[in-house]
Amino acid sequence: MAFESLSDRLTKAFKNITSKGKLTEKNMNDMLREVRMSLLEADVNYGVVKDFIARIKEKALGEEVLGSLNPGQMVVKIVHDEIVDLLGSEDAPINYKANGITTIMMVGLQGTGKTTASAKIANVMQKKQARKPLLVACDVVRPAAIEQLKTLGKSIGVEVFSLGIETKALDTAKAAMEYAREHGYDTVLLDTAGRLHIDDALMQELADIKSFVQPDDILLTVDAMTGQDIVNVASSFHEQLQVSGLVVTKLDGDSRGGGVLSVRSITGVPVKFVGLGEKIEDLDVFHPSRMADRILGMGDIMSLVEQAQEKMDIEAANKTANRMMSGTFTLNDMLMQFQQMKKMGSLGNLMKMIPGMNQFAGQIDEAKADDKMKKNEAIILSMTPEERENPDIMRASRKNRVANGSGTTVADVNRLLNDYNKMKTMMKQMGNLSKGGMPAMGNMSKLGAMKQMRNMNKMMRQSKKGGRRF
């Protein structure tokens, strides 16, 4: 995941300074030196880093900070606020028209994931923002791009308009706008052609389309893996087209993330969306403050709650939660939890969103955790309905039968039953903590979500003292 190394180093730097009883210019300079090196190694632009460190030092050495009860924490807050400023102090939503059709041009170099990003954004608009989008295949240079867009559009239930490769991109755009008006679409996304590098022919084609459709947004797709080249590409496109926002793809990869931290400061172009995986739903609206929280290891509760609302079966989750809070917890409930967790994605990434759990995320072997979950599912599914509802009846003969039926061992079955008993105990403790029942995810407020996560965090710490980690 991008920023992972940066996050680890910054966490270490802050831990050193917050442990000091008093803030001095010396330990402040030591911390700032570590922050500077962390940012440079993350491939952040040198000029951006220099200004960033200067602003932090100026604010951190003021009397208000030095004289505070927790000067180290004040410094962390200053760094957090400065990172938010780097990323963009406010969210940058799509510039939707109050009336009429909102038109968005998707531009970018070939290979940055522009066509996929177009479909992902259309999916977000349709499912989360109650829009009726039309995708338009204006990349007439690559026939494969048109077919790709049609396939993606079909998978999300969004219509794709195309006149084929024989029609010029500008003529396709003109016909698409007329089609959108006739069929009641309120948003049009134009997937334009890309090139391996910026050239005059590409820019002229884009300029012609821009002149005709007068887009409300021009979104440039950039690949997070290209590092500082994000800034160069964004500067070139912005100079000629006045780009209004960036879509950063492959942020889940091994990129160091420095380009994302640099681009807003240098070009003034905000990041509007970030791609976090290959699946069609793996695209998020970009929130600077949430990203700053994650970079500094503070978690991201609101994104976690939103993911739960989108991906979990809320009705089934609430039903299971109510059973748990009333003291009932069966292997069927445990199976449902495994299935819900798979929908939420990587366990390590989920832990990074929970405040205080970021430090444990790196200790998880994702492959082993995934293999264990698959084994556990197979074991439970090999049990009879009676055994799932009442695991206490599991004796040696039953365990042998279940192990043979699931392709596992009796030791695996015993481990599952031990984990089940621990979870059952934890659920009883959570029931006592909640006192009024766990709130439904669909109705969970920010304050309520944070309260529940704190309780979960407390439970995790308690369980680690008494048993093995998993």
C-alpha positions in Angstrom: 0.0 0.0 0.0 1.3 3.5 -0.9 2.6 5.5 2.1 3.2 2.4 4.2 6.9 3.0 4.7 6.3 6.7 5.2 3.6 6.0 7.8 5.9 3.6 9.7 8.8 6.1 9.8 6.6 9.0 10.8 5.0 7.0 13.6 8.5 6.2 14.9 9.5 9.8 14.8 6.4 11.0 16.6 6.8 8.2 19.2 10.3 9.5 20.1 9.1 13.1 20.5 5.9 12.4 22.4 7.8 10.4 24.9 9.9 13.4 25.9 8.7 15.3 29.0 9.8 18.6 27.5 10.1 19.9 24.0 13.4 21.5 23.1 14.9 22.9 19.9 17.3 19.9 19.8 14.7 17.1 20.0 12.5 19.1 17.7 15.3 19.3 15.1 15.9 15.6 15.5 12.3 14.8 14.8 12.1 17.2 11.8 15.3 15.6 10.4 13.5 12.2 10.5 10.4 13.7 9.0 12.4 15.3 6.2 14.2 12.1 5.4 10.9 10.1 5.5 9.3 12.5 3.0 12.3 12.5 0.6 12.5 8.7 0.6 8.8 8.6 -0.1 9.7 10.6 -3.3 8.1 13.9 -2.3 9.4 16.8 -4.3 12.4 18.4 -2.6 11.0 22.0 -2.8 7.7 20.8 -1.3 9.6 19.1 1.6 11.7 22.1 2.3 8.6 24.4 2.5 6.7 21.8 4.5 9.5 21.5 7.2 9.9 25.2 7.4 6.2 25.8 8.2 6.2 23.0 10.8 9.3 24.4 12.5 7.9 27.9 12.6 4.6 26.8 14.2 6.1 24.2 16.5 8.7 26.5 18.1 6.1 29.0 19.0 5.4 29.7 22.7 1.9 28.3 22.5 3.3 24.8 21.7 6.4 24.9 23.9 4.3 26.0 26.9 1.5 23.5 26.4 0.9 20.5 28.6 1.5 18.0 25.8 3.9 19.7 23.4 4.7 16.4 21.5 1.0 15.9 20.7 0.7 19.5 19.6 3.6 18.9 17.1 1.8 15.8 15.8 -1.3 17.9 15.2 0.7 20.6 13.4 2.2 17.9 11.1 -1.2 16.4 10.5 -2.7 19.8 9.5 0.2 20.5 7.2 -0.2 17.2 5.4 -3.9 18.0 5.0 -2.9 21.3 3.4 -0.5 19.5 1.1 -3.2 17.1 -0.1 -5.9 19.8 -0.2 -7.5 21.3 2.8 -11.0 20.5 1.5 -12.7 17.7 -0.5 -12.9 18.4 -4.2 -16.3 17.0 -5.4 -17.5 16.7 -9.0 -18.8 20.0 -10.3 -22.3 18.9 -10.9 -24.6 21.3 -12.7 -27.7 22.4 -10.8 -29.7 21.9 -14.0 -29.0 20.1 -17.3 -26.3 17.6 -18.2 -23.0 17.5 -16.3 -20.2 16.7 -18.7 -16.9 15.1 -17.7 -13.8 14.5 -19.8 -11.5 11.7 -18.8 -8.0 12.3 -20.1 -4.6 10.8 -19.5 -1.7 8.8 -20.9 -2.1 5.3 -22.2 -1.7 2.6 -19.6 -2.8 4.7 -16.6 -6.1 2.9 -16.2 -8.3 5.7 -17.7 -11.0 3.5 -19.3 -11.3 1.4 -16.1 -11.4 4.6 -14.0 -14.2 6.0 -16.2 -16.4 3.0 -15.4 -15.5 3.0 -11.7 -16.5 6.7 -11.5 -19.8 6.0 -13.3 -20.4 3.2 -10.8 -19.8 5.6 -7.8 -22.1 8.2 -9.4 -24.9 5.7 -10.0 -24.7 3.8 -6.7 -23.7 6.5 -4.2 -24.7 9.8 -5.8 -28.1 8.9 -7.4 -26.9 10.0 -10.8 -27.8 8.6 -14.2 -24.5 8.5 -16.1 -23.8 7.7 -19.7 -20.3 6.4 -20.7 -19.0 7.6 -24.1 -16.3 5.7 -26.0 -14.2 8.6 -27.5 -11.0 6.5 -27.7 -11.3 5.7 -31.4 -7.6 4.9 -31.8 -7.8 1.7 -29.8 -10.7 -0.7 -30.7 -9.9 -2.7 -27.6 -10.6 0.4 -25.4 -14.2 0.6 -26.8 -14.8 -3.1 -26.2 -13.3 -2.8 -22.7 -15.6 0.1 -21.9 -18.7 -1.8 -23.2 -17.8 -4.8 -21.0 -17.3 -2.6 -17.9 -20.5 -0.7 -18.6 -22.5 -3.9 -18.9 -21.1 -5.2 -15.6 -22.3 -2.1 -13.7 -25.5 -1.5 -15.6 -24.4 1.7 -17.2 -25.0 2.3 -20.9 -22.0 2.9 -23.2 -22.4 5.1 -26.3 -20.2 4.4 -29.3 -20.1 5.0 -33.0 -17.1 2.7 -33.6 -13.6 3.5 -34.7 -14.6 4.8 -38.1 -16.2 8.0 -36.6 -14.0 10.8 -35.3 -13.8 11.3 -31.5 -15.4 14.8 -31.8 -18.3 13.5 -33.9 -18.9 10.8 -31.3 -18.9 13.4 -28.5 -21.4 15.5 -30.4 -23.7 12.6 -31.1 -23.4 11.4 -27.5 -24.5 14.7 -26.1 -27.6 14.7 -28.3 -28.3 11.1 -27.3 -28.0 12.0 -23.6 -30.5 14.8 -23.9 -33.0 12.6 -25.7 -32.8 9.8 -23.2 -32.7 11.7 -19.9 -29.1 11.2 -18.8 -27.9 13.8 -16.3 -24.1 13.0 -16.5 -21.9 12.2 -19.5 -18.4 10.8 -19.0 -16.2 11.0 -22.2 -13.4 8.4 -22.2 -11.0 10.1 -24.5 -7.9 8.6 -26.3 -4.5 8.3 -24.6 -1.0 8.2 -25.9 2.3 6.7 -24.7 3.4 10.3 -24.4 2.0 13.8 -24.8 1.9 14.9 -28.4 0.3 17.7 -30.5 -2.2 15.4 -32.2 -3.5 14.2 -28.9 -3.8 17.6 -27.4 -5.5 19.0 -30.5 -8.1 16.3 -30.4 -8.8 16.9 -26.7 -8.9 20.7 -27.2 -11.5 20.2 -30.0 -13.7 18.0 -27.7 -13.3 20.5 -24.9 -14.3 23.4 -27.1 -17.5 21.7 -28.1 -18.8 20.1 -24.9 -17.6 22.7 -22.5 -17.0 20.1 -19.7 -17.8 20.8 -16.1 -14.8 18.7 -15.1 -11.6 17.5 -16.8 -10.3 14.6 -14.8 -6.7 13.4 -15.5 -5.9 9.8 -14.7 -2.4 9.3 -13.3 -0.6 6.1 -12.1 0.6 6.3 -8.5 3.4 3.9 -9.5 5.1 6.6 -11.7 6.1 8.6 -8.6 7.3 12.2 -9.3 6.3 11.8 -13.0 2.7 12.4 -11.8 3.7 16.1 -11.3 5.2 16.4 -14.8 2.2 14.8 -16.5 -0.3 16.8 -14.5 1.6 20.0 -15.2 1.6 19.3 -19.0 -2.0 18.5 -19.2 -3.1 21.3 -16.9 -1.1 23.9 -18.9 -3.0 23.0 -22.1 -6.4 21.8 -20.9 -6.9 23.4 -17.4 -7.4 20.1 -15.7 -9.9 20.3 -12.7 -9.0 17.1 -10.9 -6.9 14.0 -10.7 -7.9 10.4 -10.5 -4.9 8.5 -8.9 -4.9 4.8 -9.8 -2.9 1.9 -8.3 -2.6 3.5 -4.9 -2.8 0.0 -3.4 0.5 -0.9 -5.1 4.1 -0.5 -4.1 4.3 3.2 -4.9 5.9 5.4 -2.3 3.2 8.0 -2.7 5.4 11.1 -3.0 3.8 12.2 -6.3 0.4 12.3 -4.6 1.7 14.5 -1.8 3.5 16.8 -4.2 1.1 17.3 -7.1 -1.5 19.6 -5.4 1.2 21.9 -4.0 2.9 22.3 -7.4 0.1 22.3 -9.9 -2.9 23.4 -7.8 -4.9 20.5 -9.2 -6.8 18.5 -6.5 -7.1 14.8 -6.2 -10.8 13.8 -6.6 -10.7 10.0 -6.7 -8.2 7.3 -5.8 -8.2 3.7 -7.1 -7.4 1.1 -4.4 -7.7 -2.2 -6.4 -8.7 -3.8 -9.6 -12.3 -4.5 -8.8 -14.9 -2.1 -10.2 -15.9 -1.0 -6.7 -12.3 -0.3 -5.7 -12.4 3.4 -6.1 -13.0 6.0 -3.4 -13.8 9.7 -3.3 -10.6 11.3 -2.0 -10.8 12.9 1.5 -7.5 14.8 2.4 -8.1 14.7 6.1 -8.8 10.9 6.1 -5.7 10.3 4.0 -3.6 12.3 6.5 -5.0 10.3 9.4 -4.0 7.1 7.6 -0.5 8.4 6.7 0.1 9.2 10.4 -1.2 5.9 11.6 -4.4 7.4 13.2 -6.8 5.1 11.4 -9.8 6.1 9.3 -13.0 5.3 11.1 -15.4 7.0 8.7 -14.1 5.2 5.7 -14.4 1.9 7.6 -18.0 2.6 8.5 -18.8 3.6 4.9 -17.2 0.4 3.6 -19.3 -1.6 6.1 -22.5 0.2 4.9 -21.7 -0.5 1.3 -20.3 -4.1 1.4 -21.9 -5.8 4.3 -25.4 -7.3 4.4 -26.6 -4.8 7.0 -29.9 -6.7 7.8 -28.0 -10.0 8.4 -25.3 -8.2 10.4 -27.8 -6.5 12.7 -29.7 -9.8 13.2 -26.4 -11.5 14.2 -25.4 -8.5 16.4 -28.7 -8.6 18.3 -28.2 -12.4 18.9 -24.7 -11.8 20.1 -25.7 -9.0 22.4 -28.4 -11.2 23.9 -25.8 -13.8 24.7 -26.5 -16.1 21.7 -23.5 -16.9 19.5 -23.4 -20.0 17.3 -21.1 -21.3 14.6 -23.7 -20.1 12.0 -23.0 -16.6 13.4 -19.3 -17.1 13.2 -19.7 -18.3 9.5 -21.7 -15.2 8.7 -18.9 -13.1 10.2 -16.3 -14.8 8.0 -18.3 -14.2 4.9 -18.9 -10.5 5.8 -15.2 -10.0 6.5 -14.3 -11.4 3.1 -16.5 -8.7 1.5 -14.7 -6.0 3.4 -11.3 -6.9 1.9 -7.8 -7.3 3.4 -7.6 -7.8 7.2 -4.4 -5.7 7.3 -6.0 -2.8 5.5 -9.0 -2.9 7.8 -6.8 -2.8 10.9 -5.1 0.3 9.5 -8.4 2.0 9.6 -8.9 1.4 13.3 -7.1 3.9 15.6 -4.4 2.2 17.6 -4.4 -1.0 15.5 -2.1 0.3 12.7 1.0 -1.0 14.5 -0.3 -4.6 14.4 -1.4 -4.6 10.7 2.1 -5.5 9.6 2.2 -8.5 11.9 -0.5 -10.2 9.9 0.4 -12.8 7.3 -2.4 -12.2 4.8 -1.9 -15.5 3.0 -2.1 -17.5 6.2 -5.1 -15.5 7.5 -6.9 -16.1 4.2 -6.1 -19.8 4.2 -7.3 -20.1 7.8 -10.6 -18.4 7.0 -11.2 -20.8 4.1 -10.5 -23.8 6.3 -12.8 -22.5 9.0 -15.6 -22.0 6.5 -15.1 -25.5 5.1 -15.2 -27.0 8.6 -18.4 -25.2 9.6 -20.1 -26.0 6.3 -19.3 -29.7 6.9 -21.2 -29.7 10.2 -24.8 -30.6 10.6 -27.3 -27.8 11.5 -27.5 -29.3 15.0 -23.7 -29.1 15.4 -23.5 -25.5 14.2 -26.2 -24.4 16.7 -24.8 -26.4 19.6 -21.0 -27.0 19.2 -20.8 -28.5 22.7 -22.0 -31.8 21.3 -18.8 -32.2 19.2 -17.1 -35.4 20.2 -14.2 -37.3 18.7 -16.3 -39.2 16.1 -18.1 -36.0 15.0 -14.8 -34.2 14.7 -13.3 -37.0 12.6 -16.3 -36.9 10.3 -16.1 -33.1 9.9 -12.4 -33.1 9.3 -12.7 -35.7 6.6 -15.7 -33.9 5.0 -13.8 -30.5 4.9 -10.4 -31.8 3.8 -8.8 -30.6 7.1 -7.5 -32.3 10.2 -9.0 -32.9 13.7 -6.4 -30.4 15.0 -7.9 -27.8 12.6 -11.4 -28.5 13.9 -10.2 -28.2 17.5 -8.6 -24.8 16.7 -11.8 -23.6 15.2 -13.8 -24.6 18.3 -11.2 -22.9 20.6 -11.4 -19.7 18.5 -15.2 -20.0 18.7 -15.2 -20.2 22.4 -12.9 -17.2 22.7 -15.1 -15.2 20.4 -18.2 -16.2 22.3 -16.6 -14.9 25.5 -15.6 -11.7 23.8 -19.2 -11.2 22.4 -20.6 -11.5 25.9 -18.1 -8.8 27.1 -19.2 -6.6 24.2 -22.8 -7.1 25.1 -22.0 -5.9 28.6 -20.1 -2.9 27.3 -22.8 -1.8 24.8 -25.6 -2.0 27.5 -28.2 -1.0 24.9 -27.2 -3.2 22.0 -24.9 -2.5 19.1 -26.2 0.2 16.8 -27.1 -0.8 13.3 -24.3 0.0 10.8 -26.8 1.8 8.6 -27.7 4.2 11.4 -24.3 4.5 13.0 -23.2 8.1 13.7 -19.6 9.2 13.6 -19.6 9.4 17.4 -21.2 6.1 17.8 -18.8 4.4 15.4 -15.8 5.8 17.2 -17.3 4.6 20.5 -17.8 1.1 19.2 -14.3 1.0 17.7 -12.8 2.1 21.0 -14.6 -0.8 22.7 -13.4 -3.2 20.0 -9.8 -1.9 20.4 -10.0 -2.4 24.2 -11.3 -6.0 23.6 -8.4 -6.7 21.2 -5.8 -5.5 23.8 -7.4 -7.6 26.5 -7.5 -10.7 24.4 -3.9 -10.3 23.4 -2.9 -10.4 27.1 -4.7 -13.7 27.7 -4.1 -15.7 24.6 -2.3 -16.1 21.3 -2.4 -13.5 18.5 -4.1 -14.2 15.3 
